[in-house]
Amino acid sequence: MAYVISDDCIMCGTCEGECPAGAISAGDDKYVIDPDLCMDCGSCAGACPAGAIEQE
C-alpha cells in the first residue's frame, strides 16, 4: 500500500527530501507520491509537519 498526500499539504517540500526512493515530486497544488516508486517506508509521513501523508 503506497502512501498518499492529502489536500492538507502545505507545499513545504519536507517530504520530498525525506523519500529514499525519490517517489515524491511537486504537483500543481500539493506534492504527489508515485505509487510505483513508493517503498511504503513511511519516512515521509513522519516528516510531514502538516500531517498530510497517510497510507492509502
Secondary structure as UniProt FT lines:
FT   STRAND          3..5
FT   TURN            7..8
FT   HELIX           14..18
FT   TURN            20..21
FT   STRAND          24..26
FT   STRAND          31..33
FT   TURN            35..37
FT   HELIX           43..47
FT   TURN            49..50
FT   STRAND          53..55
//
